[in-house]
């Protein structure tokens, strides 16, 4: 049995993770950690506040973290130093921070980070990278709920990076030099314009818009419910123990 601690267990994503992992026959959630909801119940577990104490008490194999950019680095450090593999769904951490965190992990311990755990979102990014080889004019629109802590989203940043690696040239992005309102043309990431929308009623959505001579191509993914992320989380928990060091992207596990 894979023993799992869920950090951020009482949150919207964390509670879904507890529920999803609890139905799997090869894993068990041994602790639910969330300092803001200590004493509450998630599934059959009473939420505790101290991650270090929970790790010492339950001896987990894996920690899953869906918390906040302000605390996830500390959570990962605590788990990695204890030799616990990490599955991180919290976005907003710089690459340099992730690389530094991976250095504290003992040999054989993995820091796995995914900007998106939805299988369809991973395919959307893959298709976008392929399209960018032939249609380099591209912009990204990402739409999330109004309580998302970071902008642009981790998925949009990852998509921009994959596009940048795939296309052979960087076309001009007209209109930036004549913006009537600053930011109207979006943020420029890896020479790709990203536009972030934050509204109640949304979950997680992204459009990658390509333009060419006399044509456009739109690749869109929509998560209309947080359960869409759970198959990817389960896959990551099941596979993370086979890896070591920093691993980024669910596609790394899907391609095995």
C-alpha positions in Angstrom: 0.0 0.0 0.0 1.2 3.5 -0.8 0.9 5.6 2.3 -0.1 9.2 1.4 -0.4 12.5 3.3 -2.5 15.2 1.8 -1.5 18.8 2.5 -4.2 21.3 2.0 -6.7 18.5 2.6 -9.7 20.7 3.5 -9.4 22.8 0.4 -11.4 22.4 -2.7 -8.7 20.4 -4.5 -7.4 18.7 -1.3 -10.7 17.3 -0.3 -11.2 15.9 -3.8 -7.7 14.3 -3.6 -8.6 12.6 -0.3 -11.8 11.3 -1.7 -10.1 10.0 -4.9 -7.2 8.3 -3.3 -9.4 6.7 -0.7 -11.2 4.7 -3.4 -7.9 3.2 -4.7 -7.0 -0.3 -3.6 -3.2 0.2 -3.7 -3.0 3.4 -1.6 -4.2 4.8 1.7 -4.5 8.4 3.0 -2.8 8.3 6.4 -3.1 12.0 7.3 -4.9 15.1 6.3 -3.0 18.3 7.0 -4.5 21.8 6.8 -3.6 24.4 9.5 -6.6 26.6 8.6 -9.1 23.8 9.3 -7.6 21.9 12.2 -10.1 19.5 13.9 -12.5 19.4 11.0 -13.2 16.1 9.2 -12.3 15.2 5.6 -13.4 11.8 4.6 -12.7 9.6 7.6 -9.8 11.7 8.8 -9.5 14.5 11.4 -7.5 17.4 10.0 -4.3 18.2 11.8 -2.1 21.3 11.5 1.5 20.1 11.9 3.0 18.5 8.7 6.3 17.5 10.4 4.5 15.8 13.3 2.1 14.1 10.8 5.0 12.7 8.8 6.8 11.5 12.0 3.6 9.8 13.2 2.4 8.2 10.0 5.5 7.4 8.0 4.1 8.2 4.5 5.6 7.3 1.2 4.1 10.3 -0.7 2.9 13.8 0.2 0.3 15.4 -2.1 0.2 19.2 -1.8 -2.6 21.5 -3.1 -2.1 24.6 -0.8 -0.9 28.1 -1.7 2.3 29.5 -3.3 3.2 31.1 0.0 3.5 27.8 1.9 4.1 25.0 -0.7 7.9 25.5 -0.7 8.2 25.0 3.0 5.8 22.0 2.9 7.9 20.4 0.1 11.1 21.0 2.0 9.8 19.3 5.1 8.6 16.3 3.2 11.7 15.9 1.0 14.1 16.2 4.0 12.2 13.3 5.6 12.6 11.3 2.4 9.0 11.5 1.4 8.2 11.7 -2.4 6.2 14.8 -3.2 3.4 15.3 -5.7 2.9 19.1 -6.0 -0.2 20.6 -7.7 0.2 24.0 -6.2 1.5 26.4 -8.9 3.3 29.7 -8.7 6.8 28.5 -7.7 9.8 29.6 -9.9 11.9 27.0 -11.6 14.9 28.1 -9.5 13.0 27.4 -6.3 12.0 23.9 -7.5 15.5 23.1 -8.5 16.8 24.2 -5.1 14.2 22.2 -3.3 15.2 19.0 -5.2 18.7 19.3 -3.9 17.6 18.7 -0.3 16.0 15.3 -1.2 17.9 12.2 -0.4 18.9 10.0 -3.3 15.9 8.2 -4.6 13.4 10.8 -3.4 11.3 12.6 -6.1 9.9 16.1 -6.3 7.1 15.8 -8.9 5.4 19.0 -10.1 2.6 19.3 -12.6 1.0 22.5 -13.7 -2.1 20.6 -14.6 -3.3 17.1 -13.7 -6.1 16.8 -16.2 -5.2 14.3 -19.0 -7.0 16.5 -21.5 -4.9 19.6 -20.5 -1.7 17.6 -21.0 -2.9 16.6 -24.5 -3.8 20.3 -25.2 -0.3 21.4 -24.4 1.2 18.6 -26.5 -1.0 19.5 -29.5 -0.2 23.2 -29.1 3.5 22.5 -29.2 3.0 20.4 -32.4 0.9 23.2 -34.0 3.5 25.8 -33.1 6.0 24.1 -35.5 3.8 25.1 -38.4 1.9 28.1 -37.1 4.2 30.3 -35.0 1.7 33.2 -34.5 0.0 32.2 -31.3 -1.6 33.7 -28.1 -2.9 32.0 -25.0 -6.1 32.8 -23.1 -6.4 31.1 -19.7 -9.5 31.4 -17.6 -9.8 30.4 -13.9 -12.0 30.9 -10.8 -11.6 34.2 -9.0 -9.8 32.7 -6.0 -6.8 31.3 -8.0 -3.7 32.8 -6.3 -1.4 33.1 -9.3 -1.6 34.6 -12.8 -0.7 33.5 -15.4 -1.6 30.0 -14.5 1.0 27.3 -14.3 -0.6 25.6 -17.3 -0.3 28.8 -19.4 3.4 29.2 -18.4 4.1 25.6 -19.3 2.3 25.9 -22.6 4.2 29.0 -23.5 7.5 27.2 -22.7 6.6 24.2 -24.9 5.6 26.5 -27.8 8.8 28.5 -27.5 10.8 25.2 -27.6 8.9 24.0 -30.6 8.7 26.9 -33.0 11.7 27.9 -35.1 11.0 31.6 -35.2 9.4 34.3 -33.1 7.0 36.5 -35.1 6.2 40.1 -34.2 3.4 40.7 -31.7 1.7 43.7 -33.2 -0.1 46.2 -31.0 2.2 46.2 -28.0 3.9 49.5 -29.0 0.5 51.2 -29.3 -1.4 49.9 -26.3 -4.1 52.4 -25.3 -4.4 50.7 -21.8 -1.3 49.1 -20.4 -1.5 45.3 -20.3 -4.2 45.1 -23.0 -2.0 42.8 -25.1 -1.4 40.5 -22.1 1.8 39.3 -20.4 4.7 38.2 -22.6 6.1 34.9 -21.5 8.7 33.2 -23.7 7.6 35.6 -26.4 4.0 34.3 -26.2 1.2 36.6 -25.2 -0.9 35.3 -22.3 -4.2 36.7 -21.2 -5.5 35.8 -17.7 -9.2 35.8 -16.9 -10.4 35.4 -13.3 -14.2 35.1 -12.7 -16.5 33.3 -10.3 -18.2 30.3 -12.0 -15.1 29.2 -13.8 -12.9 26.2 -12.8 -9.9 25.9 -15.2 -10.0 26.6 -18.9 -7.4 27.4 -21.6 -7.5 28.4 -25.3 -4.4 28.4 -27.5 -5.1 30.5 -30.6 -3.0 30.2 -33.7 -3.3 32.5 -36.7 -2.0 31.9 -40.2 -2.7 33.1 -43.8 -6.5 32.9 -44.2 -7.0 30.6 -41.3 -7.0 30.2 -37.5 -6.7 27.2 -35.3 -8.1 27.0 -31.7 -7.1 24.3 -29.2 -9.1 24.5 -26.1 -9.4 22.5 -22.9 -12.1 22.9 -20.2 -12.1 21.4 -16.7 -15.7 21.8 -15.7 -15.3 19.9 -12.4 -12.3 19.4 -10.1 -12.7 15.6 -10.5 -11.1 16.0 -13.9 -7.7 16.3 -12.1 -8.0 13.2 -10.1 -6.9 10.5 -12.6 -3.7 12.4 -13.0 -3.2 12.8 -9.3 -3.7 9.1 -8.8 -1.3 8.3 -11.6 1.3 10.6 -10.1 1.0 9.1 -6.6 1.3 5.6 -8.1 4.4 6.5 -10.3 6.4 9.1 -8.3 8.2 6.4 -6.3 9.9 5.2 -9.5 11.7 8.5 -10.0 14.3 10.6 -8.3 15.1 14.4 -8.3 12.9 17.0 -10.0 10.3 15.8 -12.5 8.0 18.4 -14.1 4.9 17.6 -16.1 2.3 14.8 -16.1 3.4 13.9 -19.6 6.6 12.5 -18.1 4.5 9.8 -16.4 2.0 9.3 -19.1 4.7 8.5 -21.7 6.1 5.6 -19.6 
